[in-house]
Amino acid sequence: MESIRPDNTDPIPLRPTPSQFGTIMMRFVGLLAIAIAILAFVYSR
């Protein structure tokens, strides 16, 4: 059985990791909205 080898010896590229920027921004905006809601509630009392 013949072994199949690639032409170049570069390491196999790993799949690109999805950017975490979107999830970080969503968490930041969510926590900011919660903080604003709590402060508004406390201020209105």
C-alpha positions as CSV (number, residue, x, y, z in Angstrom):
1,M,0.0,0.0,0.0
2,E,1.4,3.4,-1.0
3,S,1.5,6.2,1.5
4,I,0.1,9.5,0.4
5,R,2.1,12.5,1.5
6,P,1.4,16.2,0.8
7,D,3.8,18.1,-1.4
8,N,4.7,20.6,1.3
9,T,5.8,19.8,4.9
10,D,3.9,22.6,6.5
11,P,2.0,21.6,9.6
12,I,-1.7,21.0,9.1
13,P,-3.5,24.3,9.7
14,L,-6.0,24.1,12.5
15,R,-9.5,25.4,11.8
16,P,-9.7,29.2,12.6
17,T,-11.0,29.9,16.0
18,P,-14.2,31.9,15.9
19,S,-13.7,35.4,17.1
20,Q,-14.8,35.9,20.7
21,F,-15.3,39.6,20.2
22,G,-19.0,39.2,19.6
23,T,-19.7,37.2,22.7
24,I,-17.6,39.6,24.8
25,M,-19.5,42.6,23.5
26,M,-22.9,40.9,24.1
27,R,-21.9,40.1,27.7
28,F,-20.7,43.6,28.2
29,V,-23.8,45.2,26.8
30,G,-26.0,42.8,28.8
31,L,-24.2,43.6,32.1
32,L,-24.3,47.3,31.3
33,A,-28.1,47.1,30.7
34,I,-28.6,45.2,33.9
35,A,-26.5,47.8,35.9
36,I,-28.4,50.7,34.3
37,A,-31.7,49.0,35.2
38,I,-30.7,48.4,38.8
39,L,-29.4,52.0,39.2
40,A,-32.6,53.4,37.6
41,F,-34.7,51.2,40.0
42,V,-32.7,52.4,43.0
43,Y,-32.9,56.0,42.0
44,S,-36.6,55.9,41.4
45,R,-37.4,54.7,44.9
